[in-house]
Amino acid sequence: MTIDLRDYESGSDFDGDYEHAITKLQKRLAHIQVAHIVHGKRAIVLFEGWDAAGKGGIIQRLTGEWDPRNFEVWPIKAPTDAERDRHFLWRFWQRLPANGDIAVFDRSWYGRVLVERVEGYASKDDWKRGYDEINAFEAQQVESGTTIVKLFVHTSQKTQDKRLAARLDHPWKRWKTGLDDYRNRAKRDAYLEAMHDMFCRTDTRAAPWHVVDGNRKKSARIAALTLIADALEAGVDMTPPVLDPEVEKVARAALKGECP
């Protein structure tokens, strides 16, 4: 079924104890990360969405209880000169997770079929070819044992405008806004068309898209973290690691002040 972003604009408030729900989800996600470390499992969580949709806030909560040694957040910006000289996926190959690690992408290789398409940074032949290249790239990762979770955080124009205005008025949020935000806003219809095509062409069985209604930040965070936890948990053995008998023997003796 084709994804229609208009289905994700209700902006319903979170019905429950938000702090309790976030804490519970973060504890669950911490256990999921340990399972990835113990079993040497790799995972990728990528975020796409509108400017000011709340991706950063979701990522902060997602990684809040994770061990920093086994995850990396990659904020994807415009490619460097060296990256432009190579295939567009080259820079993402450099950022793929090792065994036991989780890579979080704040924007991703989907820039090829979104911003590069709409802004004319890629030729029509290049971005049209990009769909098959992306699907093949993701299939390779999944076939090699990597779990991929793809989230698109959606907001209505009204909500986005409210948040963009807040960035102008708040002195500690002004750094988060720039001319690009308004250039993209002016081309919303073109971006919607590109997003529609992206969902149609890259919503695969191996790596499906999940859309989150970002019009209410608390509801969006709970929904996103739940989706991610469900997907990551399904891809790893959640059996807690067995305590090594020799380690237990030495540890218990040491903790009692005895020689092993």
Buried (B, 14 or more C-beta within 10 A) or exposed (E): EEBEBEEBBEBEEBEEEBEEBBBEBBEBBBEBBBBBBBBEBBBBBBBBBBBBBBBBBBBEBBBBBBEEEBBBBBEBEEBEEEBEEEEBBEBBEEEBBEEBBBBBBBBBBBBBBBBBBBBEBBEEEBBBBBBEBBBEBBBEBBEEEBBBBBBBBBBBEEBBEEBBEEBEEEEEEEEBBEEEBEEBBEBEEBBEEBBBBBBEBBBBEEBBBBBBBBBBBBBBBBBBBBBBBEBBBEBBEBEEEEEEEEEEEEEEEEEEEEEE
